[in-house]
Structure formats: C-alpha cells, structure tokens
C-alpha cells in the first residue's frame, strides 16, 4: 500500500477521501434545526471538546456496550458510489458520573496516536471474504472519523462517524468492532 499512496492515482483518491471526510463532518454537524439547543462546538475555551448534541431516537442497527457506562448506538452504515462506507451513530455516557473516553478507542498505530483522541481503532469485517477494513486516513495520517473526544458528562451524547473502504456491493452485512466495546453485525445500505 505504500506505493499506492505515492502514485498520482493514490494522491487523487486521498484528496477525494479528505474532501469527502470534511463534507461528511460538516453535514454531521449541521442538520438545519436552528431551534435545537446545542452546546458550543468549541466548548469551553481551550477544552478541545468535540461538538455535543442530543441524539435523535430512531431505529438503531446495533447498540454496543463499552467500559464505564459508555454505549455506542450505530444508526447507519451507508456505502457510497465513491467506494466508501460511512458508519454513523452516537456515543453516550449512560453512567452517573463524568467519563473519560478511553484512549484505546483510537487504536495503536503511531500515525494515529499523534492525532489525539478519536475512534480510529474501529474496524469492519467482511466475514464472507475474511477481510478486515480499518478507518481511512488522509495523506497526513489523520483518521477519517470523529476526533477530539475527551470526556462525556453523565447522560451526555455525541454524534460520531467512522469512514472505511467499502466492501463489495454483494456484502450486505459486516461485523463492527471498536476496542473495549461489544462486537456487532450491522446491515450495510447503498
């Protein structure tokens, strides 16, 4: 894969991945509900906290339990024509106290460790082809996933996303794994 990233084709795809990741981030943070109460995206000055918002209830693809009262509800897994699979959902603190989001969720790759807290440790598995897909990275090694997660107050939720290479169109179900959380099978749409 090292040679792939240095080719003109690879740079073009990397640029597309960055653009798509940024577009998805903007779309995830603005749903047009101007009247909805939200905490400032920047949080307290210098806190480095991620945007917080209440999760809307709906049909979940999976609900995974993690450590210290954390739960992850996966609400969609959409394949797009550009060859990406975007998994969206909500990370919630179901406990009664503030929880520090575990560092293990970002995985252990050196490039990702320097980018700070994230969900870069997530993977999806195509069981029929015995293939594991990791969260995509941009050309600077930053993961295409929610970043800046530090703490969640009791009952607090935050929208999250993770972007992977899409499995073949014939794959309709994948396994979803996030360090320290339960594993689940999720249905892929698109």
JOQUIDA-V489876 format. One record per residue. RES is the residue in three letters. PHI is phi in degrees with one decimal (999 if undefined). PSI is psi as a letter, one per 30 degrees, with the letter a starting at -180 (* if undefined). BURIAL is b if it has 24 or more other ideal C-beta (glycine too) atoms within 12 Angstrom, else e. Layout:
res:RES phi:PHI psi:PSI burial:BURIAL
res:RES phi:PHI psi:PSI burial:BURIAL
This chain:
res:UNK phi:999 psi:f burial:e
res:UNK phi:-61.0 psi:e burial:e
res:UNK phi:-64.6 psi:e burial:e
res:UNK phi:-63.6 psi:e burial:e
res:UNK phi:-68.0 psi:f burial:e
res:UNK phi:-91.3 psi:f burial:e
res:UNK phi:-77.7 psi:l burial:e
res:UNK phi:-61.1 psi:e burial:e
res:UNK phi:-61.0 psi:e burial:e
res:UNK phi:-63.5 psi:e burial:e
res:UNK phi:-64.4 psi:e burial:e
res:UNK phi:-63.2 psi:e burial:e
res:UNK phi:-67.3 psi:e burial:b
res:UNK phi:-63.4 psi:e burial:b
res:UNK phi:-62.8 psi:e burial:e
res:UNK phi:-62.9 psi:e burial:b
res:UNK phi:-63.2 psi:e burial:b
res:UNK phi:-64.2 psi:e burial:b
res:UNK phi:-60.4 psi:e burial:e
res:UNK phi:-64.4 psi:e burial:b
res:UNK phi:-62.8 psi:e burial:b
res:UNK phi:-65.4 psi:e burial:e
res:UNK phi:-62.7 psi:e burial:e
res:UNK phi:-66.0 psi:e burial:b
res:UNK phi:-63.6 psi:e burial:b
res:UNK phi:-64.4 psi:e burial:e
res:UNK phi:-64.1 psi:e burial:e
res:UNK phi:-69.3 psi:f burial:b
res:UNK phi:-92.3 psi:f burial:b
res:UNK phi:-135.7 psi:j burial:e
res:UNK phi:-109.4 psi:g burial:e
res:UNK phi:84.5 psi:f burial:e
res:UNK phi:-87.8 psi:i burial:e
res:UNK phi:-64.6 psi:f burial:e
res:UNK phi:-83.3 psi:f burial:e
res:UNK phi:-76.5 psi:k burial:e
res:UNK phi:-74.1 psi:k burial:e
res:UNK phi:-135.1 psi:l burial:e
res:UNK phi:-81.5 psi:k burial:e
res:UNK phi:-51.7 psi:k burial:e
res:UNK phi:-61.4 psi:e burial:e
res:UNK phi:-82.0 psi:f burial:e
res:UNK phi:68.0 psi:a burial:e
res:UNK phi:-61.3 psi:k burial:e
res:UNK phi:-50.7 psi:k burial:e
res:UNK phi:74.2 psi:g burial:e
res:UNK phi:-76.7 psi:f burial:e
res:UNK phi:70.2 psi:g burial:e
res:UNK phi:-80.4 psi:l burial:b
res:UNK phi:-82.4 psi:l burial:b
res:UNK phi:-59.5 psi:k burial:b
res:UNK phi:-113.0 psi:k burial:b
res:UNK phi:-156.9 psi:l burial:b
res:UNK phi:-74.7 psi:k burial:e
res:UNK phi:-80.2 psi:k burial:b
res:UNK phi:-83.9 psi:k burial:e
res:UNK phi:-78.3 psi:k burial:e
res:UNK phi:-177.3 psi:a burial:e
res:UNK phi:-69.8 psi:k burial:e
res:UNK phi:-96.1 psi:k burial:e
res:UNK phi:-76.1 psi:e burial:b
res:UNK phi:-163.6 psi:l burial:b
res:UNK phi:-127.0 psi:j burial:b
res:UNK phi:-112.2 psi:k burial:b
res:UNK phi:-97.1 psi:k burial:e
res:UNK phi:-124.2 psi:a burial:b
res:UNK phi:-77.3 psi:l burial:e
res:UNK phi:55.3 psi:h burial:e
res:UNK phi:83.7 psi:g burial:b
res:UNK phi:-77.2 psi:k burial:b
res:UNK phi:-137.0 psi:l burial:b
res:UNK phi:-123.1 psi:j burial:b
res:UNK phi:-104.6 psi:j burial:b
res:UNK phi:-92.8 psi:k burial:b
res:UNK phi:-103.8 psi:f burial:b
res:UNK phi:-156.9 psi:l burial:b
res:UNK phi:-141.5 psi:j burial:b
res:UNK phi:-112.1 psi:k burial:b
res:UNK phi:-90.0 psi:k burial:b
res:UNK phi:-113.5 psi:l burial:b
res:UNK phi:-61.9 psi:f burial:e
res:UNK phi:-77.9 psi:f burial:e
res:UNK phi:97.1 psi:g burial:e
res:UNK phi:-115.9 psi:l burial:b
res:UNK phi:-117.6 psi:j burial:b
res:UNK phi:-108.9 psi:k burial:b
res:UNK phi:-103.8 psi:k burial:b
res:UNK phi:-123.0 psi:l burial:b
res:UNK phi:179.9 psi:a burial:b
res:UNK phi:-139.3 psi:k burial:b
res:UNK phi:-99.8 psi:k burial:b
res:UNK phi:-133.4 psi:k burial:b
res:UNK phi:-96.0 psi:j burial:b
res:UNK phi:-85.8 psi:f burial:b
res:UNK phi:-82.7 psi:a burial:e
res:UNK phi:-98.9 psi:f burial:e
res:UNK phi:-131.8 psi:l burial:e
res:UNK phi:-61.6 psi:k burial:e
res:UNK phi:-121.3 psi:k burial:b
res:UNK phi:-81.9 psi:k burial:e
res:UNK phi:-68.1 psi:k burial:b
res:UNK phi:-60.9 psi:k burial:b
res:UNK phi:-62.7 psi:f burial:e
res:UNK phi:-61.4 psi:f burial:b
res:UNK phi:-66.9 psi:f burial:b
res:UNK phi:-87.4 psi:f burial:b
res:UNK phi:83.3 psi:a burial:b
res:UNK phi:-128.1 psi:g burial:e
res:UNK phi:-71.9 psi:k burial:e
res:UNK phi:-58.3 psi:e burial:e
res:UNK phi:-61.1 psi:e burial:e
res:UNK phi:-76.8 psi:e burial:b
res:UNK phi:-58.1 psi:e burial:e
res:UNK phi:-77.1 psi:f burial:e
res:UNK phi:-89.3 psi:f burial:b
res:UNK phi:92.3 psi:a burial:b
res:UNK phi:-61.0 psi:k burial:b
res:UNK phi:-164.7 psi:a burial:b
res:UNK phi:-110.2 psi:h burial:b
res:UNK phi:-67.8 psi:f burial:b
res:UNK phi:-80.8 psi:f burial:b
res:UNK phi:-70.1 psi:k burial:b
res:UNK phi:-140.0 psi:l burial:b
res:UNK phi:-121.4 psi:k burial:b
res:UNK phi:-124.7 psi:k burial:b
res:UNK phi:-92.0 psi:j burial:b
res:UNK phi:-65.5 psi:e burial:e
res:UNK phi:-63.2 psi:e burial:e
res:UNK phi:-107.3 psi:g burial:e
res:UNK phi:50.4 psi:h burial:e
res:UNK phi:-128.7 psi:k burial:e
res:UNK phi:-106.6 psi:k burial:e
res:UNK phi:-113.2 psi:k burial:b
res:UNK phi:-101.2 psi:l burial:b
res:UNK phi:-57.0 psi:k burial:b
res:UNK phi:-64.4 psi:l burial:b
res:UNK phi:-122.2 psi:k burial:b
res:UNK phi:-84.1 psi:a burial:b
res:UNK phi:-68.2 psi:f burial:e
res:UNK phi:-97.1 psi:g burial:e
res:UNK phi:85.5 psi:g burial:e
res:UNK phi:-78.3 psi:k burial:b
res:UNK phi:-74.9 psi:k burial:b
res:UNK phi:-88.2 psi:i burial:b
res:UNK phi:-159.0 psi:l burial:b
res:UNK phi:-60.3 psi:k burial:b
res:UNK phi:-126.1 psi:l burial:b
res:UNK phi:80.3 psi:g burial:b
res:UNK phi:-74.5 psi:k burial:b
res:UNK phi:-123.7 psi:d burial:b
res:UNK phi:-136.4 psi:l burial:b
res:UNK phi:-128.6 psi:k burial:b
res:UNK phi:-72.5 psi:l burial:e
res:UNK phi:-54.8 psi:k burial:e
res:UNK phi:79.0 psi:f burial:e
res:UNK phi:-80.7 psi:k burial:b
res:UNK phi:-127.5 psi:l burial:b
res:UNK phi:-140.5 psi:k burial:b
res:UNK phi:-70.6 psi:k burial:b
res:UNK phi:-134.6 psi:l burial:b
res:UNK phi:-144.2 psi:l burial:b
res:UNK phi:-142.1 psi:k burial:b
res:UNK phi:-118.7 psi:k burial:b
res:UNK phi:-126.7 psi:l burial:b
res:UNK phi:-63.6 psi:k burial:b
res:UNK phi:-77.8 psi:k burial:b
res:UNK phi:-69.7 psi:l burial:b
res:UNK phi:-55.3 psi:l burial:e
res:UNK phi:-57.9 psi:f burial:e
res:UNK phi:-74.5 psi:f burial:e
res:UNK phi:-87.6 psi:j burial:b
res:UNK phi:-103.2 psi:f burial:e
res:UNK phi:-135.2 psi:k burial:e
res:UNK phi:-129.8 psi:l burial:b
res:UNK phi:-85.7 psi:k burial:b
res:UNK phi:-114.9 psi:k burial:b
res:UNK phi:-132.8 psi:k burial:b
res:UNK phi:-135.8 psi:k burial:b
res:UNK phi:-49.0 psi:k burial:b
res:UNK phi:74.5 psi:f burial:b
res:UNK phi:-109.0 psi:l burial:b
res:UNK phi:-59.1 psi:l burial:e
res:UNK phi:-103.7 psi:k burial:e
res:UNK phi:-142.8 psi:l burial:b
res:UNK phi:-94.0 psi:k burial:e
res:UNK phi:-127.1 psi:k burial:b
res:UNK phi:-84.6 psi:k burial:b
res:UNK phi:-97.1 psi:k burial:b
res:UNK phi:-111.3 psi:l burial:e
res:UNK phi:93.9 psi:* burial:e
